[in-house]
Amino acid sequence: MTLLVFGAGNIGRSFVGQLFARAGYRVIFVDVNQALVAALNREGRYRIEIKDRHPETIWIERVSAVDGRDQQAVARAVAEAEILATAVGPGALSHIYPSIAAGLVLRREQGRGPVDIIICENLRGAAQVCAQGLQERLPADFPLAEYVGLVETSIGKMVPIMPEAALREDPLVLYAEAYNTLILDARAFKNPIPAVPGLDPKENMAAYVDRKAFIHNLGHAACAYLGYLVNPGWRFVWETVADAQVRRAAKGAMWESARALIRRYPGEFNEENQEQHVEELLSRFANQELGDTILRVGRDLPRKLSREDRLVGALLMDAAEGVPAPATTLALAAGFFFQAADEHGEPFPADQQFMQNLEQTGIDTMLGQVCGLNPAVPTERAIFGAVRRQYLALQSRSERWLVEFVESHEGGL
């Protein structure tokens, strides 16, 4: 049995590739990083260091790689594999559609049966996005809906940016937390769901995609953005969670989403299981061994502050479900001040451009163009105004600004 994974990065190797390899699958990675492809083919295995309360070293064996620039080789691999997965990042999906499409055509010509693609991307509506991207590159009469299972997932595993010193010693090593559950859409498979430990199929996938975006991703972003404002010298996420006020405000934002999710998906979520989920996440955020950085969690502001993503998307859901959301509003406003840098003092390029645009055009333009909020729509006008007021307040914030916020919302956080 073979799994073909597009993307040999953090999630591809430490999560989906690891799960299937340990279940006995041969795993082949597709990547455009020539050095990484060469190393995987040379070594045939790689190492994962579990950085958690119970450290562990895991060796992933029987792996190889294909150069993603060789479309014919990738197409042959698609045609031959039993199951596919993507872990390239939402922005790179368009680059892999041509090779997948070519492989699907070849597969069908060879008389092979339907295939499933596990979409390991932080992307709401991922199946629809991928369907459109593939259909545009397939023959008009190709039966995509019947032949390909586009399986959405909820990616909860946290994998930090690797230290340069560790990669110099072993370019294939990865650090990861112990959490190892891959939630995926039970209804999307065309073939039987693989008997792989760690897979957690769900019937109502939309509920878990929203939970990931609006509790996990939102909580992470709140810690990063609020933590950076409290102390720009902090480097790690655990430092933000260790601060009582940041933790309280971030937890408040997570619970705003939790209340909205309970109203939207009453068959899936309740006070008890949401409380368990929020507390588990905060405990995982506090993992010092993982070394997850504020930069990794907060970077890429144009994406993370966009309409469908963790903060604006949560505020739109909260409004639709009638849930007040002052903590989420504060976290979004704080995102406009986020200027964390890497270990060399370099900001993330997209964030540097974001800040230049903010300085040139102002907060109103950014709320419209980046966050996608339309003041002509009453609900969105209220969100627009609340975030704008909070942003202006943060510009002239006192030293006790977060303490004052927490104290003023004591009953609602």
C-alpha positions as CSV (number, residue, x, y, z in Angstrom):
1,M,0.0,0.0,0.0
2,T,1.4,3.4,-1.0
3,L,0.5,6.9,0.2
4,L,1.6,9.8,-2.1
5,V,2.0,13.0,-0.1
6,F,2.3,16.4,-1.9
7,G,4.6,18.4,0.4
8,A,7.5,17.0,2.4
9,G,7.3,19.8,5.0
10,N,6.3,19.8,8.7
11,I,2.7,18.5,8.4
12,G,3.5,16.2,5.4
13,R,6.3,14.3,7.2
14,S,5.5,14.8,10.9
15,F,1.8,14.0,10.7
16,V,0.1,12.4,7.8
17,G,3.2,10.7,6.4
18,Q,4.1,9.5,9.9
19,L,0.6,8.1,10.6
20,F,0.5,6.1,7.4
21,A,4.1,4.9,7.5
22,R,3.7,3.6,11.0
23,A,0.6,1.7,9.8
24,G,2.7,-0.1,7.2
25,Y,2.2,2.1,4.2
26,R,5.1,3.0,1.9
27,V,5.1,6.8,1.8
28,I,6.3,8.8,-1.2
29,F,6.7,12.6,-0.9
30,V,6.4,15.1,-3.8
31,D,8.3,18.3,-3.3
32,V,10.2,21.0,-5.3
33,N,13.0,21.3,-2.7
34,Q,15.7,19.4,-4.5
35,A,17.9,19.0,-1.5
36,L,15.1,17.6,0.6
37,V,14.1,15.2,-2.2
38,A,17.7,14.0,-2.5
39,A,18.0,13.5,1.2
40,L,14.8,11.5,1.5
41,N,15.9,9.2,-1.4
42,R,19.4,8.9,0.0
43,E,18.4,8.1,3.6
44,G,15.0,6.3,3.0
45,R,13.9,7.4,6.5
46,Y,13.8,10.4,8.8
47,R,13.6,11.2,12.5
48,I,10.8,13.0,14.5
49,E,11.7,14.2,18.0
50,I,8.6,14.4,20.1
51,K,9.0,17.5,22.3
52,D,6.4,17.0,25.1
53,R,6.0,15.9,28.6
54,H,7.2,12.4,27.6
55,P,10.0,12.9,25.0
56,E,10.3,10.3,22.3
57,T,12.3,9.7,19.1
58,I,10.4,8.2,16.2
59,W,12.0,6.9,13.0
60,I,9.8,6.9,9.9
61,E,11.1,4.2,7.5
62,R,10.5,3.1,3.9
63,V,10.1,6.6,2.5
64,S,11.2,8.1,-0.8
65,A,10.5,11.3,-2.8
66,V,9.7,12.6,-6.3
67,D,10.8,15.9,-7.7
68,G,7.6,18.0,-8.0
69,R,8.9,19.7,-11.1
70,D,8.9,16.5,-13.0
71,Q,5.2,16.4,-14.0
72,Q,5.5,13.0,-15.8
73,A,7.1,11.3,-12.8
74,V,4.5,12.8,-10.4
75,A,1.6,11.8,-12.7
76,R,2.9,8.2,-12.8
77,A,3.1,8.2,-9.0
78,V,-0.5,9.6,-8.7
79,A,-1.7,6.8,-11.1
80,E,0.0,4.1,-9.0
81,A,-0.7,5.2,-5.4
82,E,-3.5,3.7,-3.3
83,I,-4.2,7.1,-1.6
84,L,-3.0,10.7,-1.9
85,A,-2.6,13.6,0.5
86,T,-1.7,17.3,0.2
87,A,0.2,19.3,2.8
88,V,1.6,22.2,0.8
89,G,-0.2,25.1,2.3
90,P,-3.2,26.8,0.8
91,G,-1.2,29.2,-1.3
92,A,0.7,26.4,-3.1
93,L,-2.3,24.2,-4.0
94,S,-2.6,25.8,-7.5
95,H,1.0,24.6,-8.3
96,I,0.2,21.0,-7.7
97,Y,-3.2,20.8,-9.5
98,P,-1.6,20.2,-13.0
99,S,0.4,17.2,-11.9
100,I,-2.5,15.7,-9.9
101,A,-4.8,16.2,-12.9
102,A,-2.4,14.6,-15.3
103,G,-2.0,11.7,-12.9
104,L,-5.8,11.2,-12.5
105,V,-6.2,11.1,-16.3
106,L,-3.4,8.5,-16.6
107,R,-4.8,6.5,-13.7
108,R,-8.2,6.3,-15.4
109,E,-6.7,5.4,-18.7
110,Q,-4.9,2.5,-17.0
111,G,-8.2,1.2,-15.6
112,R,-7.4,1.9,-12.0
113,G,-10.3,2.6,-9.6
114,P,-11.3,5.8,-7.7
115,V,-8.8,7.4,-5.4
116,D,-9.0,9.6,-2.3
117,I,-7.1,12.8,-1.6
118,I,-6.7,13.7,2.1
119,I,-6.4,17.5,2.1
120,C,-4.2,18.4,5.0
121,E,-4.5,22.2,4.7
122,N,-5.7,24.9,7.1
123,L,-8.4,25.9,4.6
124,R,-12.2,26.2,5.1
125,G,-14.1,24.7,2.2
126,A,-10.9,22.9,1.1
127,A,-12.8,20.2,-0.9
128,Q,-14.7,22.8,-2.9
129,V,-11.5,24.7,-3.6
130,C,-9.6,21.7,-4.7
131,A,-12.5,20.4,-6.8
132,Q,-12.6,23.7,-8.7
133,G,-8.8,23.8,-9.1
134,L,-8.6,20.2,-10.5
135,Q,-11.7,20.5,-12.7
136,E,-10.2,23.5,-14.5
137,R,-7.2,21.3,-15.4
138,L,-9.1,18.1,-16.3
139,P,-10.9,17.2,-19.5
140,A,-14.4,18.6,-19.5
141,D,-15.9,15.1,-19.4
142,F,-13.7,13.8,-16.5
143,P,-16.0,12.4,-13.8
144,L,-14.2,14.1,-10.9
145,A,-17.1,13.9,-8.4
146,E,-17.4,10.1,-8.9
147,Y,-13.7,9.2,-9.3
148,V,-12.0,11.3,-6.6
149,G,-12.7,11.6,-2.9
150,L,-11.7,15.0,-1.7
151,V,-11.3,14.5,2.0
152,E,-11.2,17.6,4.2
153,T,-9.3,17.5,7.5
154,S,-8.9,19.4,10.7
155,I,-5.1,19.7,11.3
156,G,-4.6,20.1,15.0
157,K,-0.9,19.0,15.3
158,M,1.6,21.7,16.2
159,V,5.0,21.6,14.5
160,P,7.4,24.5,15.3
161,I,9.9,26.2,13.0
162,M,13.1,24.0,13.1
163,P,16.2,25.6,14.6
164,E,18.9,26.1,12.0
165,A,21.5,24.4,14.2
166,A,19.4,21.2,14.4
167,L,18.9,21.2,10.6
168,R,22.6,21.6,10.0
169,E,23.1,18.3,12.0
170,D,20.3,16.5,10.3
171,P,18.4,18.2,7.5
172,L,15.5,15.7,7.8
173,V,14.8,16.0,11.5
174,L,11.5,17.4,12.7
175,Y,10.2,18.5,16.1
176,A,6.6,17.9,17.0
177,E,4.2,17.6,19.9
178,A,2.8,14.3,21.0
179,Y,-0.8,15.1,19.8
180,N,-1.4,12.7,16.8
181,T,-5.1,12.7,15.9
182,L,-6.1,13.5,12.3
183,I,-9.8,14.4,12.1
184,L,-11.2,13.9,8.6
185,D,-14.4,13.7,6.7
186,A,-15.9,10.3,6.9
187,R,-18.4,11.0,4.1
188,A,-15.9,12.0,1.5
189,F,-14.1,8.8,0.9
190,K,-14.7,6.8,-2.3
191,N,-12.8,3.8,-1.0
192,P,-13.0,2.3,2.5
193,I,-11.5,4.6,5.2
194,P,-7.9,3.4,5.8
195,A,-7.3,1.4,9.0
196,V,-4.7,3.8,10.2
197,P,-4.4,4.5,14.0
198,G,-4.8,8.2,14.6
199,L,-7.4,8.8,11.9
200,D,-10.7,10.1,13.5
201,P,-13.4,10.2,10.8
202,K,-16.3,12.5,11.5
203,E,-19.8,12.6,9.9
204,N,-20.2,16.4,10.4
205,M,-16.9,17.6,9.2
206,A,-18.0,21.3,8.9
207,A,-18.3,21.4,12.7
208,Y,-14.7,20.3,13.2
209,V,-13.3,22.5,10.5
210,D,-14.9,25.5,12.2
211,R,-13.8,24.4,15.6
212,K,-10.2,24.2,14.4
213,A,-10.3,27.6,12.8
214,F,-12.3,29.4,15.4
215,I,-11.0,27.9,18.7
216,H,-7.6,26.4,18.0
217,N,-6.3,28.8,15.3
218,L,-8.1,31.8,16.9
219,G,-6.6,30.9,20.4
220,H,-3.1,30.7,18.9
221,A,-3.5,34.0,17.1
222,A,-4.9,35.7,20.2
223,C,-1.9,34.5,22.2
224,A,0.6,35.7,19.6
225,Y,-1.0,39.1,18.9
226,L,-1.8,40.0,22.5
227,G,1.4,38.6,23.8
228,Y,3.5,40.6,21.3
229,L,1.8,43.8,22.4
230,V,2.3,43.0,26.1
231,N,6.0,42.1,25.6
232,P,7.7,42.3,22.1
233,G,10.7,40.6,23.7
234,W,8.9,37.3,24.2
235,R,9.8,34.7,21.6
236,F,7.8,31.6,22.4
237,V,4.1,30.9,22.6
238,W,4.4,29.4,26.1
239,E,5.6,32.7,27.4
240,T,2.3,34.3,26.3
241,V,0.2,31.6,27.9
242,A,2.2,31.9,31.1
243,D,1.1,35.5,31.5
244,A,-2.2,35.4,33.4
245,Q,-3.8,38.4,31.5
246,V,-2.9,37.1,28.1
247,R,-4.1,33.6,28.9
248,R,-7.4,35.1,30.3
249,A,-8.0,37.2,27.2
250,A,-7.1,34.4,24.8
251,K,-9.3,32.0,26.7
252,G,-12.1,34.5,26.6
253,A,-11.8,34.7,22.8
254,M,-11.8,31.0,22.5
255,W,-14.9,30.7,24.6
256,E,-16.7,33.3,22.5
257,S,-16.2,31.0,19.5
258,A,-17.1,28.0,21.7
259,R,-20.5,29.5,22.6
260,A,-21.2,30.2,19.0
261,L,-20.2,26.7,17.9
262,I,-22.5,25.2,20.5
263,R,-25.4,27.2,19.0
264,R,-24.5,26.4,15.4
265,Y,-23.7,22.7,16.0
266,P,-25.8,21.5,19.0
267,G,-25.5,17.9,18.0
268,E,-21.7,18.0,18.2
269,F,-20.7,20.5,20.9
270,N,-21.8,21.3,24.4
271,E,-20.4,23.1,27.4
272,E,-18.6,20.1,28.7
273,N,-16.8,19.0,25.6
274,Q,-16.0,22.6,24.7
275,E,-14.5,23.2,28.1
276,Q,-12.4,20.1,27.7
277,H,-11.2,21.2,24.3
278,V,-10.3,24.7,25.3
279,E,-8.3,23.6,28.4
280,E,-6.5,20.9,26.4
281,L,-5.5,23.5,23.8
282,L,-4.2,26.0,26.4
283,S,-2.2,23.2,28.0
284,R,-0.7,22.3,24.6
285,F,0.1,26.0,23.9
286,A,2.0,26.1,27.2
287,N,4.3,23.3,26.1
288,Q,7.8,24.7,26.7
289,E,9.6,21.7,25.2
290,L,8.1,22.3,21.8
291,G,9.6,25.7,21.4
292,D,6.8,27.0,19.2
293,T,7.4,30.6,18.4
294,I,5.2,33.7,18.4
295,L,6.4,34.4,14.9
296,R,5.3,31.1,13.4
297,V,1.9,31.3,15.1
298,G,1.2,35.0,14.2
299,R,3.0,35.5,10.8
300,D,1.2,35.9,7.4
301,L,-1.1,38.7,8.5
302,P,-2.8,39.1,5.0
303,R,-4.0,35.5,5.4
304,K,-4.7,35.3,9.1
305,L,-6.6,38.6,9.2
306,S,-8.6,37.8,6.1
307,R,-12.4,37.4,6.1
308,E,-12.6,33.5,6.1
309,D,-9.8,33.0,8.6
310,R,-9.5,32.6,12.3
311,L,-10.4,36.1,13.6
312,V,-12.7,37.8,11.2
313,G,-14.4,34.5,10.4
314,A,-15.0,33.9,14.1
315,L,-16.4,37.4,14.6
316,L,-18.8,36.9,11.7
317,M,-19.9,33.5,13.2
318,D,-20.3,35.1,16.6
319,A,-22.5,37.9,15.2
320,A,-24.6,35.4,13.3
321,E,-25.1,33.3,16.5
322,G,-25.8,36.4,18.7
323,V,-22.6,35.9,20.8
324,P,-20.8,39.1,22.0
325,A,-17.1,38.9,21.2
326,P,-15.1,41.7,22.9
327,A,-12.0,39.5,23.3
328,T,-11.9,38.4,19.7
329,T,-12.3,42.0,18.7
330,L,-9.3,42.9,20.8
331,A,-7.2,40.1,19.4
332,L,-8.0,41.2,15.8
333,A,-7.2,44.8,16.6
334,A,-3.9,43.7,18.2
335,G,-3.0,41.8,15.0
336,F,-2.5,45.2,13.2
337,F,0.4,45.9,15.6
338,F,2.2,42.5,15.1
339,Q,5.8,42.9,14.0
340,A,7.6,39.8,15.3
341,A,10.8,38.9,13.6
342,D,12.8,35.7,13.2
343,E,16.1,34.8,15.0
344,H,18.0,37.1,12.6
345,G,15.7,40.0,13.2
346,E,14.0,39.6,9.8
347,P,10.2,40.1,9.6
348,F,8.0,37.8,7.5
349,P,7.9,39.4,4.0
350,A,4.1,39.5,3.7
351,D,3.9,41.1,7.2
352,Q,6.4,43.7,6.3
353,Q,4.3,44.6,3.2
354,F,1.2,44.5,5.4
355,M,2.6,47.1,7.8
356,Q,3.7,49.3,4.9
357,N,0.2,49.2,3.4
358,L,-1.4,49.9,6.8
359,E,0.8,53.0,7.2
360,Q,0.0,54.3,3.7
361,T,-3.7,53.5,3.6
362,G,-5.0,53.5,7.2
363,I,-7.0,51.1,9.3
364,D,-10.3,51.7,7.4
365,T,-8.9,50.6,4.1
366,M,-7.2,47.5,5.6
367,L,-10.4,46.5,7.4
368,G,-12.1,46.6,4.0
369,Q,-9.4,45.2,1.7
370,V,-7.7,42.7,4.0
371,C,-10.5,41.7,6.5
372,G,-13.2,41.9,3.8
373,L,-15.6,43.8,6.1
374,N,-18.3,45.8,4.3
375,P,-19.7,48.7,6.3
376,A,-22.7,48.8,4.0
377,V,-23.9,45.5,5.6
378,P,-25.3,46.2,9.1
379,T,-23.7,43.3,10.9
380,E,-20.4,43.9,9.3
381,R,-20.6,47.6,10.0
382,A,-20.9,46.8,13.7
383,I,-17.8,44.5,13.6
384,F,-15.9,47.1,11.4
385,G,-16.6,49.9,13.9
386,A,-15.8,47.8,17.0
387,V,-12.4,46.7,15.6
388,R,-11.6,50.2,14.5
389,R,-12.4,51.7,17.9
390,Q,-10.3,49.0,19.6
391,Y,-7.4,49.6,17.2
392,L,-7.5,53.4,17.9
393,A,-7.6,52.7,21.6
394,L,-4.5,50.4,21.3
395,Q,-2.6,53.2,19.6
396,S,-2.7,55.2,22.9
397,R,-2.8,52.2,25.3
398,S,-1.7,52.5,28.9
399,E,0.8,50.2,30.5
400,R,-2.1,48.3,32.1
401,W,-4.2,48.1,29.0
402,L,-4.7,44.3,29.1
403,V,-5.3,44.3,32.8
404,E,-7.9,47.0,32.4
405,F,-9.6,45.0,29.6
406,V,-9.7,41.8,31.5
407,E,-11.1,43.6,34.6
408,S,-13.7,45.4,32.6
409,H,-15.0,42.1,31.1
410,E,-14.6,40.0,34.2
411,G,-18.0,38.4,33.9
412,G,-17.8,37.6,30.2
413,L,-14.3,36.0,29.8
